[in-house]
Amino acid sequence: MDTWMVLGIDKTKDKSLIKDRYFDLLTKVNPEDNPEGFKILRAAYEKALEYAKNENIDEDNSDLEKWIEKVKTIYKSFSLRIDINEWNKLLNEDISFSLETKDVACEKLLQYLINNINIPCEVWRLIDSHFEINERKKELYEQFPKEYIDFIIDRIENNDIINYYLFKVEDNKDYDSWINLYFNTIQELNNNNIEVVKTYLEQLQSFNIYHPYFDLLQCRYHMALGDYTISKNIISNLLKNYPNDMAINYYAAELKWVEKNYKHAKELYEHCLDISPNNFNAKVGLADVLLELGELEKSKNIFIDLINIDPYYDYLRERVSYINSLLIAKLDNQLKTNPDNNKLKFKLAWCYYENFNYEKAINLVLKIKCNDKSEIIQKYDILGNSYFDMGSYDTALKYFHELLKNKKTKNNEIELISIYNKLGRIYSKLKRYDEALKFFDKVLNLMPNNIYYINCKCNTLIKLGKYEECLELSDIGIEVDKNDSLIYSFRAESLYNLGYLKEALDSANRCINLCPYISAPYIIKMKILLDNQENEEVLMVSNEANKYKINDSEIVLCKCEALIKLNRGEEAEDLIKNLLININDSNEENNEIKCKAFYLLSLNELNKDNFNFALELINEAISFNYKDLDSYYLRAYIYRCIFEYNLALNDYNFIINNNGNIAFSYYQCALIFKEIGKYRIAISYFNKVLEIDPDYPNAKEEIFKLQQKLNSYL
């Protein structure tokens, strides 16, 4: 195989040129349509890249090998491994700076570290600053397992779970095995597998390696057993020796919490946050302690902040609800003695709202006579949010626009962002997506790197069919937060609608791996598999979704479509009938589900050649959604089967006028005119097909045959 002939370029060391040419050719060599051609292209690409990397550096190979030996020496000596200065000296050698060898040095280093990952985060950050791992991650995904590169980036962006610098270092010990077992012990402790933890602790001790976190594990082990006296002695000694260690202070606070020594626990949690201000668990602990100490407002505010960080953690919402129930009773009593205090009334209204008592919040606020602009603003805020959460979007819209007029927004971007976001969401609920998009754009102009608002805009772009724009934005979202599941869901949907099925499947799987409880990625997977006639696999995906108790009508319908294609129509009928029985409300979303359900029932009858019943069912489908073009395609086909050609032509014209598959529809019209002997009209329609797609299959052949027939009549 001639590498450069396959790529169609001259021999070059320019990797950018090689990659650009490869990706150009990928658009013409589809791996699904031409697997052998793709293998040849991929092999040529990899060989060209290897040439670009290795040409003219043979003389440096010995130096590179010596450099890698130094890497190994540093790693194998634990005292050197955790010494940032040693790594600094290594990375400042010429071999890792030279343009000729830098990329190869990076590759060799990462190849070694893939099986030797236990180094401090600051070393990973140093490697990143030198080799730009984070910036080059898409390129590195092609060379290494994605999970490995993601692990490195996680280490770059976060802090060490175990403090490497607290080991009492002796270089002849097996630190890697100890560290790996340490993490396994934590996992078993979290799973409350006490007997396994006991065994692991004994094994850790047998290494004769000391780290204070081993004592911390013992402390946690005895806490799990209820031996609080032993735990207390261990943690007391640790605090004396390591007063500013985050983990030690945290578990000291946890122990005080168990002992109900809330005042001391509060001090320890606060000290944790002095050491690590954004530590999530320490904030939860502090909020819990404040609640026990009766500092309800402070506790509630912390819990609300935490909900903004992790909206899926049910415990946080339960705590806020409980605190609000206490505050409601307290505020009710205060208002009995001070009935005209608007400040108390607004606090009470917010508590009602946060506990989902929207009508109580609305009734209370509507009776308040506002004394100044700040109270008017608060009134509109509560009313707008309450009506929104009740689903009264038109009323909510009115109050949020009033809020926008009255708010001193120029001085408070956070408040402005909140209003813009709510208006965007309201317009989305009202299906006024163009207006929603304007407000989400306003939000992102003020806060461009917020993953929640990026997701809001992505969702709106999907609704508007702006898939390319959504794809671009989803890539930005992944840069912001690579662990956000929703952004991969929107990316998968965009890719699917743009025809990039393999990439869509990858994004859908990534979404499911991050959060298996979202229905959208399962639906995308099932649609892709249906398109490829992989019907058994569709059923497997449906079972996977059921495992996580995902109840989604579209998943059921995709499963039914697969069953029908597998000639298991009776099973599909039963599922569809059960689905229809459970749909009571008549709204746009439910009507779309009913339309799809009757479409599938019609398809099932068509498979049995029950044309008249199939026609009844597809008419029922269209009655629920007269814009559904798939139903018109199917009905047109049924009309052709029963020789109702004019009705079939009417449906194809409807599809053409509503921007369906125009070339396909013209082709079908041409076939109908051919069947009824109107050859000249048929030829005109085949020509219309070729105007749209000059390579449309069989169109030219059909014209040739018809022209021959016409000539034979002359």
Secondary structure, DSSP 8 states (H G I E B T S, - for coil): --HHHHHTS-----HHHHHHHHHHHHTTS-TTT-HHHHHHHHHHHHHHHHHHHHTT-GGGHHHHHHHHHHHHHHHHSHHHHT-HHHHHHHHTSGGGT-TTTHHHHHHHHHHHHTT-----HHHHHHHHHHH-TTTTHHHHHTTS-HHHHHHHHHHHHS--SS-GGGS---TTS-HHHHHHHHHHHHHHHHTT-HHHHHHHHHHHHHTT---HHHHHHHHHHHHHHT-HHHHHHHHHHHHHH-TT-HHHHHHHHHHHHHTT-HHHHHHHHHHHHHHSTT-HHHHHHHHHHHHHTT-HHHHHHHHHHHHHH-TT-HHHHHHHHHHHHHHHHHHHHHHHH-TT-HHHHHHHHHHHHHTT-HHHHHHHHHT----SHHHHHHHHHHHHHHHHHHT-HHHHHHHHHHHHHHS-GGG-HHHHHHHHHHHHHHHHHTT-HHHHHHHHHHHHHH-TT-HHHHHHHHHHHHHTT-HHHHHHHHHHHHHH-TT-HHHHHHHHHHHHHTT-HHHHHHHHHHHHHH-TT-HHHHHHHHHHHHHTT-HHHHHHHHHHHHHTT---HHHHHHHHHHHHHTT-HHHHHHHHHHHHHT----SHHHHHHHHHHHHHHHHHHHHTT-HHHHHHHHHHHHHH-TT-HHHHHHHHHHHHHTT-HHHHHHHHHHHHHTTS-HHHHHHHHHHHHHHTT-HHHHHHHHHHHHHH-TT-TTHHHHHHHHHHHHHHH-
